[in-house]
Amino acid sequence: MLDQYSVLGKAPGIEDLKKLSSSGNTHLTINNLNAGYGKMEILHNFDLFVDKAQSLCLIGPNGAGKSTILHSIYGFTSIFSGKIEIDGKDITNLTPAEKLKNVGIAYILQDNSVFPDMTVEENLLMGGYIKDKTDESYEEAEKIFQKYDRLRNRRNQPAKVLSGGERRLLEISRALVMKPSVLLVDEPSIGLEPKYIEMVFEILRDLQQNEKKTIILVEQNAKKGLEFADIGYVLVSGETAIAGKGDDLLSNPDVGRLFLGG
C-alpha cells in the first residue's frame, strides 16, 4: 500500500502540522500516538493539532486508520503509547463517558444509531442520559427543536418516519444535548442522497462557525470533506502522508488522482 501512495512524498512533521492550527488556540492535541485494537497496532507515532472552532477532515484508503483516530480520541481503542490532550489537559485514559460528560467530546457514529420506535424527542433526550440533571436535557432539546423545524414538526412521531437526512440530523442533534466542544463525526454523508449530504454539511458548518464547535470528521467522499474542512490529513497505513489546508489538498494533483477521482 505504501508503494502505491509513495508519490505523496515526505510526510509532514510536527511543525508542519502545528502551522495548520496556528491561531494560538489549539484545542485538541495528539502526540506520538500508537494505538489499535487488542494487541494490533493501527496508528503509528501519530500527531494531530486542531484549534478551537476549526474543522479537520481525515481522508485516505480503507484500512488507513481514519476511524481509529476518532475511536482513540473517544476511548474505544488500546493505546500503547502517546498522549491526547484537550486544552493542555491529558485525557488519554479517560473513559468515553468521562470524555463526554467532563471534557465535552461527542462521537457521532457512522451507523444508523437512532432508536426507530422511540419518538424524535425521546431520541434527543437519550443524548443526555449521563447528565446529573435531567432538566438540562429538556432545555437543550427545546433549543434544538427551536433551531430545526424538521425535528420540531416530528417531535412526537417515531424516529422511523424520518428520512435518511433527517435521521442524520437527529444523530447530530442528540450529541449536542451534552453541549460538547468537540464533535467527532464518522462518515456524515454515508448512505445519503445528494440533497441530504448538502444539508448535513450545512448543519456542520453552522455548528462550527456559529456555535464554535471543533469538528474532526472522517469522510469517504474526500472532495466533499475537504471542501468543508479548514484542514485535511491524508492517512496511509496508520500515518499521515500529507497534510494541508482543505483547499490546498483539493488542488493537489496527487491527492486528486488518488482520492478525488481526478
Secondary structure, 3 states (H helix, E strand, C coil): CHHHHHHHCCCCCHHHHHHHCCCCCEEEEEEEEEEEECCEEEEEEEEEEEECCCEEEEECCCCCCHHHHHHHHHCCCEEEEEEEEECCEECCCCCHHHHHHHHCEEEECCCCCCCCCCEHHHHHHHCCCCCCCHHHHHHHHHHHHHHCHHHHCCCCCEHHHCCHHHHHHHHHHHHHCCCCCEEEEECCCCCCCHHHHHHHHHHHHHHHHCCCCEEEEECCCHHHHHHHCCEEEEEECCEEEEEEEHHHHHHCHHHHHHHCCC
